[in-house]
Amino acid sequence: MTVNLSEFDQSCLDGQEGPAAASAMRVIVRLAEAMKATELLDVTSAHIDSCLYHGPAVLDFAKWLEDQGAKVKIPTTLNVSSLDLIHPDLYRGDEDWGIQAKLLMDCYERMGCKPTWTCAPYQLEERPKFGEQVAWAESNAIVFANSVLGARTHRYGDFIDICAAICGRAPAAGLHLDENRKGDILFRVDGLNDALLDRDVFYPVLGHLVGKNSGNGIPVIQGLPDGVSEDRLKALGAAAASSGSVGMFHAVGSTPEASTTEEAFLGTDPTDVIDVTPEKIIAARDQLSTASDSRIGAVSLGTPHYSVQEIKKLFELFDSESVNPEVNFYVSTGRDVLTEASLRGFVKPLEDAGVIFVTDTCTYITPIMEAVTLPVMTDSAKWAYYAPGNLGVEVIFGAVEDCVASGISGDLSVDSKIWVDG
C-alpha cells in the first residue's frame, strides 16, 4: 500500500532535514506500509523504551543515529534504564554491562531526550491531553495514555519510538484512529462485594484476569464504581498489558471514552461477554503467586513506578514501625516523584524505617535486589508476572497492607477474608 507523504515527509526522505531524519523517516514509512496506513500524522510527544540496555544492538542503533546528528523534534521522555543513577551503589550486575548501559543513557540525553527515567511518564507534571496524538513505548505507559488520559498512541516498541521522536511523525493507523479504539470484549463485574471493589489490591488482579482473556483486543469493564482513581487504573492497565497484549481498555464510568457501555463499543456488539465472578477473581489472584511460604526474604513495590499518593499511603501504613532486619524492602519510583514525596516529608521516615528507594530503573529488570532464597512479596501483578522468569525468585502477591505487615514481621501476613466477605 502506498503511503501518501507530506512535503515535510518527502523532504526528510530526501535528506533535506539531515541524515538522521532521513533514516528515521525511512523506518516510519516502512512501518506505515506494514500497518497499511495511507498517510502519516503529527505526534506531539514521545516516550522512549529503547534507552533500556538489552545488549550491544540497542547501543549500536543509538550510536548510529547520533553519529548522523540525530536530535528529537518533539518533547521526549525516557523510560527506565538499566541503572539507578541516584543510588549507584544498589547496582549488583556485571560491571561492563553497567558501563554500556550508561553509554546508552548518555547517548539518548545527547539526542535531546529528557532524563526522566521512569516507566510512568503520566506521573510527570506535563502529560498529554485528551485526543492528543503521541508516540509512546513501554506497555503500561501506552495503556495508561490511551485509556486513562484519552491520548492516542499505538503500541510502539524499541527503535520505532526514537524514530518517531526524531521526525515527529507516526503512521495514521492502529490506536491513533477512532475506529480502532472501540471495545471488543465485555467484562461484567458481577457479585463482588463493595468492600473488595474499594481496595487497591483488587485492580491488579482484575487487570491480570482481563489481560489473559483479551489477547490484543480492547476490553470494556462494566460494573466498577464510577471515578476509579488513576493509581488503581494504572495497576489494572499494567497487569492487562503484561498478561495480555492490551494497549487500551475502557472502564465504564471512569475512563474518558466510556461514559456508557454503548459509547465504549461505539454502538457495536461485543465479540464476547465474560462475567467477572468471585471465583474467577480468586483464581486470577492465585495465579500471581508461585509460593505460600510462612516467611519472606524481600518485598518489592513500585511496578509501575509508585506515585506520590502511593508513597504517602506506604508512609501511613508503616506508622513508625521498621522493616524486619532479615527482609529487604524495595520501592521503585521516578526521580521526580521521589523528589516531590521527599518535600512532603514521606521519604526520610520510610528510609529510616528500612525502606530502600530505587529510581531510574526497576527491580525485575536490573540486578538491584540482594540474593534471596525465600519468596519475594509484591503488590504488583506486573512484577509478579515477570519476576519469576527474570530473576528466578518465588513470588507471593498481596495487598500493600499485606506487604507492609509481612515486611515488618518477616512472617507472611495476608488478609484473605477481603476476597470473600469484605
matplotlib code that plots the C-alpha trace (Angstrom):
import matplotlib.pyplot as plt

x = [0.0, 1.3, 1.8, 0.8, 3.7, 3.5, 6.1, 7.9, 7.9, 9.4, 12.0, 13.0, 13.4, 15.4, 17.8, 16.9, 16.3, 19.6, 20.8, 19.3, 15.9, 16.1, 17.0, 14.2, 11.6, 12.5, 11.7, 8.4, 7.4, 8.2, 6.1, 3.2, 3.4, 3.3, 0.3, -1.5, -1.6, -2.2, -0.6, 1.4, 0.3, 2.0, 2.8, 3.4, 5.5, 7.3, 8.3, 11.4, 11.9, 15.0, 17.1, 16.9, 20.1, 19.4, 22.7, 25.1, 22.4, 20.5, 23.6, 24.8, 21.4, 21.5, 25.1, 24.2, 21.5, 23.7, 26.6, 24.2, 23.4, 20.1, 18.0, 14.5, 11.9, 9.3, 9.3, 10.6, 10.8, 12.9, 11.7, 13.5, 17.2, 19.4, 21.0, 19.9, 22.0, 20.8, 21.6, 24.5, 25.6, 22.4, 23.6, 24.8, 25.2, 28.1, 30.5, 30.9, 27.1, 26.7, 29.2, 27.4, 24.0, 25.4, 26.8, 23.3, 21.7, 24.1, 23.5, 19.8, 20.3, 22.6, 19.8, 17.7, 15.6, 14.6, 16.3, 13.1, 14.0, 10.5, 8.0, 5.2, 5.7, 2.0, 3.0, 5.2, 3.9, 3.5, 1.5, -0.7, -4.2, -7.3, -7.2, -3.5, -1.5, 1.7, 4.3, 4.8, 6.6, 6.5, 3.4, 2.0, 2.6, 0.8, -2.3, -2.5, -2.1, -4.8, -7.2, -6.9, -5.7, -7.6, -4.4, -3.7, -0.7, -0.2, 1.9, 5.4, 8.5, 12.2, 13.7, 10.3, 9.9, 13.1, 12.5, 9.1, 10.6, 13.3, 10.8, 7.7, 5.6, 3.8, 1.6, -2.1, -3.2, -3.9, -5.0, -4.5, -7.8, -11.3, -12.5, -9.7, -10.4, -13.8, -14.2, -14.1, -14.8, -17.2, -16.2, -19.1, -18.0, -20.7, -21.4, -18.3, -18.6, -18.3, -15.5, -13.3, -14.0, -12.8, -9.4, -6.3, -5.4, -8.4, -7.4, -4.1, -5.9, -8.7, -6.2, -4.4, -7.7, -8.7, -5.3, -5.4, -8.8, -8.3, -5.2, -4.6, -8.2, -9.7, -11.6, -14.6, -15.1, -18.6, -19.7, -16.8, -17.5, -17.6, -14.4, -11.8, -8.6, -5.6, -3.4, -5.9, -6.4, -2.6, -2.4, -5.2, -3.7, -0.2, -1.4, -3.6, -0.6, 1.6, -0.7, -2.1, -1.2, -3.7, -2.9, -6.2, -9.1, -12.4, -13.7, -17.3, -17.8, -14.1, -12.2, -12.9, -14.2, -16.6, -19.2, -21.5, -21.0, -22.6, -20.1, -17.2, -18.3, -19.2, -22.7, -21.4, -21.9, -19.1, -17.4, -17.6, -19.0, -17.2, -18.7, -16.1, -17.2, -15.7, -14.4, -12.6, -11.1, -9.7, -8.3, -6.6, -5.2, -3.8, -2.1, 0.1, 1.8, 4.3, 4.8, 2.9, 5.8, 5.4, 8.4, 9.6, 13.0, 12.2, 9.4, 9.3, 6.8, 6.5, 6.0, 4.9, 6.7, 5.0, 3.2, 3.3, 0.0, 1.2, 4.3, 2.1, 0.0, 3.1, 4.3, 0.9, 1.0, 4.4, 3.2, 6.7, 7.3, 10.5, 11.3, 12.5, 16.3, 16.1, 13.9, 14.9, 12.1, 12.4, 10.2, 10.8, 9.7, 10.6, 13.1, 10.6, 8.1, 10.8, 11.7, 8.1, 7.5, 10.6, 9.4, 6.2, 8.1, 7.3, 10.7, 13.1, 10.9, 10.5, 14.2, 14.8, 12.4, 14.5, 12.8, 15.2, 14.1, 15.1, 14.9, 15.6, 15.0, 13.0, 14.0, 12.7, 14.9, 18.1, 20.3, 19.3, 17.9, 20.2, 20.1, 17.2, 16.2, 12.9, 10.0, 9.6, 6.3, 4.8, 1.6, 2.2, 0.7, 3.2, 6.2, 4.6, 4.2, 7.7, 10.0, 10.0, 11.3, 13.6, 15.1, 14.4, 12.6, 9.5, 6.8, 3.9, 1.3, -0.6, -2.1, 0.2, -1.1, 0.0, 3.4, 4.0, 2.8, 4.9, 7.9, 7.7, 7.3, 9.3, 6.4, 3.9, 0.7, -2.1, -5.7, -7.7, -11.1, -11.4, -11.8, -14.8, -16.8, -15.0]
y = [0.0, 3.4, 6.0, 9.5, 11.6, 15.3, 17.8, 17.5, 13.7, 13.8, 16.4, 14.1, 11.1, 13.3, 14.2, 17.9, 17.6, 15.8, 12.2, 11.1, 12.4, 10.6, 7.3, 7.8, 8.6, 5.5, 3.4, 5.2, 4.9, 1.2, 0.7, 2.6, 0.3, -2.7, -1.2, -0.5, 3.2, 5.6, 8.6, 9.8, 12.1, 14.6, 13.4, 15.9, 13.9, 10.6, 8.2, 6.1, 2.5, 1.9, 3.5, 0.3, -1.7, -5.2, -5.8, -4.3, -3.9, -1.2, 0.8, 0.4, 1.7, 4.7, 5.5, 5.1, 7.7, 10.0, 9.8, 11.1, 14.1, 12.9, 15.3, 14.8, 17.1, 16.8, 16.7, 13.2, 11.4, 8.4, 5.1, 3.2, 2.5, -0.3, 1.8, 3.8, 7.0, 8.4, 5.3, 3.8, 1.5, -0.5, -2.0, -5.6, -6.5, -7.0, -4.0, -3.9, -4.3, -1.2, 0.8, 0.0, 0.9, 4.3, 5.0, 4.3, 6.6, 9.4, 8.9, 9.5, 12.5, 14.0, 13.4, 15.8, 13.4, 14.4, 12.2, 11.3, 7.6, 6.4, 3.9, 6.2, 9.4, 10.1, 11.0, 13.9, 17.4, 17.7, 14.9, 14.5, 15.9, 14.1, 13.4, 14.3, 12.2, 10.8, 8.1, 6.2, 3.0, 0.9, -1.2, 0.3, 3.8, 3.0, 1.6, 4.5, 7.1, 5.6, 4.5, 7.0, 10.2, 9.6, 10.5, 8.4, 6.2, 2.9, 0.2, 1.3, -0.6, -0.2, 1.8, 2.9, 5.2, 7.2, 7.3, 8.9, 11.4, 12.4, 13.2, 13.9, 11.6, 8.3, 6.1, 7.1, 3.7, 1.5, 3.2, 6.6, 6.2, 6.4, 3.1, 1.1, 2.4, 0.8, -2.1, -5.7, -7.8, -7.0, -7.9, -7.7, -7.3, -9.3, -10.5, -8.9, -7.2, -3.4, -3.6, -5.5, -3.1, -0.3, -2.0, -1.2, -4.9, -5.8, -3.8, -5.5, -8.9, -7.7, -6.5, -9.9, -11.6, -9.1, -9.4, -13.2, -13.2, -10.2, -11.0, -7.9, -6.8, -3.8, -4.9, -2.9, -3.3, -2.8, -2.8, -0.9, 2.1, 5.4, 7.5, 4.8, 6.5, 6.9, 4.7, 1.8, 2.3, 2.3, -1.1, -2.5, -1.5, -2.5, -6.0, -6.3, -5.3, -7.9, -11.0, -10.0, -7.5, -4.9, -1.4, 0.2, -0.6, 1.1, 1.2, 2.4, 5.5, 6.1, 6.4, 9.3, 7.3, 5.2, 7.2, 4.4, 0.8, 1.8, 4.6, 2.3, -0.1, 2.7, 1.2, -2.3, -5.6, -7.2, -10.2, -12.0, -11.4, -12.6, -12.4, -11.5, -13.6, -14.0, -17.5, -16.1, -13.2, -15.6, -17.9, -14.9, -13.8, -17.2, -17.3, -14.3, -16.3, -19.1, -19.9, -19.8, -19.9, -18.7, -16.3, -13.9, -12.6, -9.4, -7.0, -5.2, -2.5, 0.1, -1.7, 0.6, 3.3, 4.4, 7.7, 10.3, 9.1, 5.5, 6.6, 8.6, 5.5, 3.5, 6.1, 5.9, 2.1, 1.9, 4.2, 4.4, 0.7, -0.7, -3.3, -6.6, -6.8, -10.1, -8.5, -6.2, -3.8, -2.1, 0.6, 1.7, 5.2, 8.0, 10.6, 13.4, 11.6, 10.8, 14.5, 15.5, 12.8, 13.9, 17.5, 16.3, 14.5, 10.9, 9.6, 10.2, 8.4, 5.4, 5.3, 5.4, 2.5, 0.4, 1.1, 1.1, 3.5, 2.6, 5.2, 5.3, 1.5, -1.4, -4.4, -7.0, -5.8, -4.6, -6.6, -4.5, -7.0, -8.9, -12.7, -14.3, -17.9, -17.0, -15.7, -12.1, -10.3, -7.7, -5.8, -5.6, -8.0, -7.0, -7.7, -11.0, -11.9, -11.2, -11.7, -15.5, -15.8, -12.7, -13.2, -16.8, -16.0, -17.3, -14.6, -14.0, -11.5, -9.5, -6.1, -3.3, -3.7, -7.3, -6.4, -3.9, -6.2, -9.0, -6.8, -5.6, -9.1, -11.2, -13.7, -13.9, -11.9, -12.0, -10.9, -13.5, -12.6, -9.5, -11.7, -13.4, -11.3, -7.9]
z = [0.0, -1.0, 1.8, 0.8, 2.1, 3.0, 1.8, 5.1, 5.0, 1.5, 2.5, 5.3, 3.0, 0.5, 3.3, 3.5, 7.3, 7.8, 7.5, 10.9, 10.0, 6.7, 8.4, 11.0, 8.3, 6.3, 9.3, 10.0, 6.3, 6.3, 9.5, 7.9, 4.9, 7.2, 9.1, 5.8, 6.7, 3.8, 5.5, 8.5, 11.3, 13.6, 17.1, 19.9, 22.3, 22.6, 25.3, 24.6, 25.8, 23.6, 26.4, 28.4, 27.7, 26.5, 24.7, 22.0, 19.3, 21.3, 21.8, 18.2, 16.9, 19.2, 18.2, 14.5, 14.9, 17.0, 14.5, 11.9, 14.1, 15.5, 17.6, 18.7, 17.1, 19.9, 23.7, 24.5, 27.9, 28.7, 30.2, 32.9, 32.2, 33.5, 36.2, 39.3, 38.9, 42.2, 44.1, 42.1, 45.0, 44.5, 41.2, 41.6, 37.9, 35.6, 35.6, 31.8, 31.3, 33.6, 31.6, 28.3, 29.9, 31.0, 27.5, 26.1, 28.6, 27.8, 24.0, 24.4, 26.5, 23.8, 21.3, 23.3, 25.4, 28.9, 31.5, 33.3, 33.6, 34.5, 33.2, 34.4, 32.4, 33.0, 36.6, 35.4, 35.6, 31.8, 30.1, 27.0, 26.9, 25.7, 22.0, 21.6, 19.2, 20.8, 20.1, 23.4, 24.1, 27.4, 27.8, 30.9, 29.7, 26.4, 28.0, 30.5, 27.8, 25.7, 28.4, 31.3, 29.6, 26.3, 24.4, 21.3, 20.7, 19.1, 20.8, 19.8, 20.7, 20.6, 17.7, 16.4, 19.4, 18.8, 15.1, 15.6, 18.1, 15.6, 12.7, 14.8, 12.7, 13.1, 10.9, 10.8, 11.9, 14.9, 18.1, 16.6, 14.8, 16.1, 14.6, 16.2, 19.7, 20.2, 22.6, 21.6, 24.8, 27.6, 31.2, 33.6, 37.2, 39.0, 42.5, 44.1, 47.5, 47.6, 50.1, 47.7, 44.9, 47.2, 47.8, 45.8, 45.6, 43.5, 40.5, 39.5, 40.0, 37.7, 35.2, 35.2, 34.5, 31.8, 30.0, 30.0, 28.3, 25.9, 23.9, 21.9, 21.9, 23.7, 26.8, 28.3, 32.0, 33.3, 36.9, 38.6, 40.8, 39.0, 39.1, 39.8, 40.8, 38.5, 40.7, 40.5, 36.8, 36.4, 38.2, 36.2, 32.8, 33.7, 34.6, 31.5, 29.3, 30.9, 31.0, 27.6, 24.9, 25.9, 24.5, 25.7, 27.9, 28.8, 32.4, 32.2, 34.3, 34.8, 31.5, 29.2, 26.2, 28.2, 30.0, 29.0, 27.8, 24.4, 24.0, 24.7, 21.9, 19.5, 19.2, 18.2, 20.0, 21.9, 20.4, 23.8, 27.2, 30.3, 33.8, 36.5, 39.4, 42.8, 41.8, 38.7, 40.7, 43.3, 40.6, 39.0, 42.4, 43.0, 39.6, 40.7, 43.5, 43.0, 46.7, 50.0, 52.5, 56.1, 55.8, 53.1, 52.2, 50.4, 49.3, 46.0, 45.3, 42.5, 39.3, 37.6, 39.5, 42.7, 42.7, 45.4, 46.7, 46.9, 48.8, 51.1, 51.8, 52.5, 55.0, 56.7, 56.8, 58.4, 61.2, 62.9, 62.6, 60.9, 58.3, 59.8, 59.6, 57.7, 55.0, 52.1, 51.3, 47.9, 46.4, 42.8, 41.7, 39.4, 40.4, 40.0, 42.2, 44.8, 45.0, 45.5, 48.1, 49.9, 50.0, 51.6, 54.3, 53.3, 52.2, 55.1, 57.7, 55.3, 54.7, 58.4, 58.7, 56.4, 53.0, 50.1, 47.3, 43.7, 41.0, 37.2, 36.9, 38.3, 40.4, 38.0, 35.1, 36.8, 39.3, 42.4, 44.9, 47.1, 46.5, 48.5, 48.9, 50.5, 48.4, 47.5, 48.2, 45.9, 45.4, 41.6, 39.2, 36.6, 38.9, 39.9, 36.3, 35.2, 38.2, 38.4, 34.9, 35.0, 38.5, 39.3, 42.5, 44.1, 44.4, 46.7, 45.6, 48.2, 49.1, 50.0, 53.5, 53.5, 52.1, 54.9, 57.6, 56.3, 55.8, 59.4, 60.9, 58.4, 58.6, 55.8, 56.7, 54.2, 54.8, 52.7, 54.1, 51.9, 48.8, 50.3, 52.6, 52.5]

ax = plt.figure().add_subplot(projection="3d")
ax.plot(x, y, z, "-o")
ax.set_aspect("equal")
plt.show()
